[in-house]
Amino acid sequence: MYTTLQNAGIKLVNEILNFIAQDGSDPSEWYAGITDDKERRLFTEHGVKKENERLYIVLPAPDKETAELVESHLTDPVFGRMDGAPGGSSNGSFVYAYKKQSYTKP
């Protein structure tokens, strides 16, 4: 039996991994993180192109703990294998992942 937090986290992780699978790419080609401000973080700081909707996904997280759980699973070197690292000063309003490109940072 999972906790409410775990159930919410599993749902978000599965949504992101299914999105990546539809792209046909490996999760190691993606970057995952959490943010309070998806516009600033994705499109300004990371340089993701907003019009390339098939190359990124942003999902609302119910709370910071769930967002951190999702981020830790996605960036785990064995499970998720995505670039990114837990941490930062976000309250975790959103969980995101994007496919790394030559123009994105990192």
Backbone as numpy.savetxt, mean C-alpha at the origin, in Angstrom:
# Nx Ny Nz CAx CAy CAz Cx Cy Cz
-10.03 -17.92 15.06 -10.87 -16.74 15.06 -9.99 -15.50 15.06
-10.20 -14.62 14.10 -9.42 -13.40 14.00 -10.11 -12.25 14.71
-9.32 -11.27 15.12 -9.88 -10.07 15.72 -10.46 -9.19 14.61
-11.21 -8.19 14.98 -11.76 -7.24 14.01 -10.63 -6.56 13.24
-9.58 -6.18 13.95 -8.42 -5.55 13.32 -7.79 -6.49 12.30
-7.59 -7.74 12.68 -6.99 -8.71 11.76 -7.87 -8.94 10.54
-9.17 -9.07 10.74 -10.08 -9.26 9.61 -10.02 -8.09 8.63
-10.02 -6.86 9.17 -9.93 -5.67 8.32 -8.60 -5.65 7.58
-7.53 -6.01 8.27 -6.20 -6.05 7.66 -6.10 -7.08 6.55
-6.62 -8.26 6.80 -6.60 -9.34 5.80 -7.37 -8.91 4.55
-8.51 -8.27 4.74 -9.32 -7.81 3.61 -8.53 -6.80 2.76
-7.88 -5.84 3.41 -7.11 -4.83 2.67 -5.90 -5.45 1.97
-5.18 -6.33 2.65 -4.03 -7.00 2.04 -4.48 -7.77 0.80
-5.58 -8.52 0.92 -6.08 -9.31 -0.22 -6.49 -8.41 -1.39
-7.15 -7.29 -1.10 -7.55 -6.37 -2.17 -6.33 -5.84 -2.92
-5.29 -5.48 -2.18 -4.09 -4.95 -2.82 -3.37 -6.04 -3.61
-3.21 -7.21 -3.02 -2.52 -8.30 -3.74 -3.31 -8.75 -4.98
-4.63 -8.75 -4.91 -5.45 -9.08 -6.08 -5.30 -8.03 -7.17
-5.21 -6.76 -6.78 -5.01 -5.67 -7.73 -3.69 -5.85 -8.47
-2.64 -6.20 -7.72 -1.32 -6.41 -8.32 -1.33 -7.64 -9.22
-2.01 -8.68 -8.82 -2.10 -9.89 -9.64 -2.78 -9.61 -10.98
-3.76 -8.72 -10.99 -4.43 -8.34 -12.24 -3.45 -7.66 -13.19
-2.46 -6.97 -12.64 -1.44 -6.32 -13.46 -0.48 -7.36 -14.04
-0.38 -8.50 -13.40 0.51 -9.55 -13.87 1.96 -9.35 -13.45
2.18 -8.41 -12.54 3.55 -8.14 -12.09 3.82 -8.80 -10.74
5.07 -8.82 -10.37 5.48 -9.37 -9.08 5.35 -8.28 -8.02
4.92 -8.62 -6.81 4.81 -7.61 -5.75 6.11 -6.85 -5.47
7.27 -7.46 -5.76 8.54 -6.78 -5.53 8.72 -5.56 -6.44
7.89 -5.44 -7.47 7.93 -4.29 -8.37 7.09 -3.12 -7.84
6.50 -3.30 -6.66 5.58 -2.32 -6.09 6.11 -1.74 -4.79
5.59 -0.59 -4.43 5.91 0.10 -3.19 4.61 0.22 -2.39
4.65 -0.01 -1.09 3.46 0.08 -0.25 3.71 1.03 0.91
2.66 1.72 1.33 2.78 2.63 2.46 1.42 3.02 3.01
1.46 3.88 4.03 0.25 4.44 4.61 0.40 5.95 4.64
-0.72 6.64 4.62 -0.69 8.09 4.62 -2.00 8.68 5.13
-1.92 9.94 5.53 -3.12 10.71 5.87 -3.62 11.48 4.65
-2.69 11.76 3.75 -2.97 12.63 2.60 -2.53 11.92 1.32
-3.45 11.20 0.71 -3.10 10.39 -0.47 -2.65 11.24 -1.64
-3.24 12.40 -1.84 -2.86 13.27 -2.95 -1.40 13.72 -2.81
-1.07 14.22 -1.64 0.30 14.70 -1.40 1.30 13.57 -1.49
1.02 12.47 -0.78 2.00 11.39 -0.68 2.21 10.68 -2.02
1.15 10.29 -2.69 1.29 9.55 -3.94 1.74 10.43 -5.10
1.01 11.50 -5.33 1.20 12.25 -6.57 2.27 13.33 -6.48
2.51 13.88 -5.29 3.55 14.89 -5.15 4.86 14.27 -4.68
4.83 13.58 -3.55 6.07 13.05 -2.98 6.62 11.85 -3.73
5.77 10.89 -4.10 6.24 9.71 -4.82 6.29 9.92 -6.33
5.59 10.92 -6.84 5.62 11.21 -8.28 4.77 10.27 -9.12
3.81 9.58 -8.49 2.90 8.70 -9.24 2.02 9.57 -10.14
1.78 9.11 -11.34 0.92 9.86 -12.27 -0.53 9.46 -12.03
-1.33 10.45 -11.64 -2.71 10.22 -11.25 -3.53 9.53 -12.34
-3.25 9.85 -13.59 -4.01 9.29 -14.70 -3.73 7.80 -14.94
-2.65 7.27 -14.39 -2.30 5.85 -14.57 -2.94 5.00 -13.47
-4.26 4.97 -13.44 -5.00 4.31 -12.36 -4.74 2.81 -12.24
-4.25 2.18 -13.27 -3.97 0.75 -13.19 -2.63 0.47 -12.49
-1.87 1.55 -12.19 -0.56 1.39 -11.57 -0.53 1.76 -10.09
-1.67 2.06 -9.51 -1.71 2.33 -8.08 -3.08 2.00 -7.51
-3.09 1.77 -6.22 -4.33 1.51 -5.50 -4.25 2.22 -4.15
-5.34 2.83 -3.76 -5.44 3.51 -2.47 -6.74 3.05 -1.82
-6.65 2.57 -0.59 -7.82 2.09 0.13 -7.90 2.75 1.50
-9.10 3.09 1.95 -9.23 3.65 3.30 -9.00 2.56 4.35
-8.33 2.95 5.41 -8.10 2.04 6.54 -8.97 2.51 7.71
-9.56 1.57 8.45 -10.44 1.97 9.55 -9.71 2.66 10.70
-8.41 2.36 10.87 -7.64 2.98 11.96 -6.16 2.77 11.70
-5.33 3.46 12.50 -3.88 3.40 12.33 -3.33 1.98 12.54
-3.87 1.27 13.51 -3.37 -0.07 13.79 -3.58 -1.02 12.62
-4.74 -0.92 11.97 -5.01 -1.75 10.80 -4.08 -1.37 9.66
-3.92 -0.08 9.44 -3.03 0.40 8.37 -1.61 -0.10 8.59
-1.13 -0.02 9.81 0.23 -0.48 10.12 0.36 -1.99 9.93
-0.68 -2.74 10.29 -0.67 -4.19 10.09 -0.57 -4.52 8.59
-1.36 -3.84 7.79 -1.35 -4.06 6.33 0.03 -3.71 5.76
0.54 -2.55 6.14 1.85 -2.11 5.64 2.94 -3.11 6.02
2.91 -3.61 7.25 3.94 -4.55 7.68 3.85 -5.87 6.91
2.66 -6.31 6.56 2.51 -7.54 5.77 2.98 -7.33 4.33
2.60 -6.21 3.75 2.95 -5.95 2.35 4.45 -5.75 2.16
5.12 -5.18 3.17 6.56 -4.92 3.05 7.41 -6.01 3.68
6.78 -7.05 4.18 7.53 -8.17 4.74 8.36 -8.82 3.63
9.66 -9.10 3.88 10.52 -9.64 2.81 10.11 -11.03 2.32
9.32 -11.77 3.08 8.88 -13.09 2.65 7.44 -13.07 2.15
6.55 -12.43 2.88 5.13 -12.46 2.54 4.79 -11.51 1.38
4.91 -10.22 1.62 4.48 -9.24 0.61 5.55 -8.89 -0.40
6.78 -8.78 0.07 7.95 -8.51 -0.76 7.92 -7.15 -1.46
7.06 -6.24 -1.01 7.01 -4.92 -1.63 8.05 -4.01 -0.99
8.45 -3.00 -1.74 9.34 -1.98 -1.23 8.54 -1.12 -0.25
9.22 -0.44 0.62 8.56 0.38 1.62 8.99 -0.10 2.99
8.70 0.70 3.99 9.09 0.32 5.34 8.08 0.86 6.33
7.71 0.06 7.30 6.80 0.56 8.32 7.41 1.76 9.03
6.55 2.66 9.42 7.02 3.83 10.15 6.39 5.09 9.61
6.96 6.22 9.98 6.43 7.49 9.54 5.50 8.07 10.58
4.98 9.24 10.28 4.14 9.95 11.25 2.69 10.03 10.79
2.22 9.01 10.15 0.86 8.98 9.62 -0.12 8.43 10.64
-1.36 8.91 10.59 -2.37 8.26 11.41 -3.03 7.12 10.65
-2.54 6.86 9.43 -2.97 5.69 8.69 -4.36 5.75 8.14
-4.77 6.88 7.62 -6.11 6.99 7.03 -6.25 6.15 5.76
-5.14 5.99 5.04 -5.15 5.25 3.77 -3.96 4.31 3.69
-4.18 3.17 3.02 -3.12 2.24 2.67 -3.00 2.33 1.15
-1.77 2.37 0.65 -1.59 2.50 -0.79 -0.47 1.60 -1.29
-0.51 1.33 -2.57 0.57 0.63 -3.25 0.64 1.16 -4.67
1.84 1.28 -5.19 1.99 1.69 -6.58 3.14 0.92 -7.22
3.02 0.73 -8.51 4.07 0.05 -9.27 5.19 1.04 -9.53
6.39 0.68 -9.10 7.54 1.57 -9.25 7.85 1.77 -10.73
8.11 3.01 -11.08 8.45 3.39 -12.45 9.74 4.20 -12.41
10.31 4.49 -13.57 11.54 5.28 -13.62 11.34 6.68 -13.05
10.13 7.19 -13.07 9.84 8.55 -12.61 9.31 8.62 -11.17
9.06 7.48 -10.52 8.56 7.51 -9.15 9.72 7.53 -8.16
9.42 8.01 -6.96 10.42 8.07 -5.88 9.88 7.31 -4.68
10.47 6.31 -4.17 11.57 5.54 -4.74 11.09 4.66 -5.88
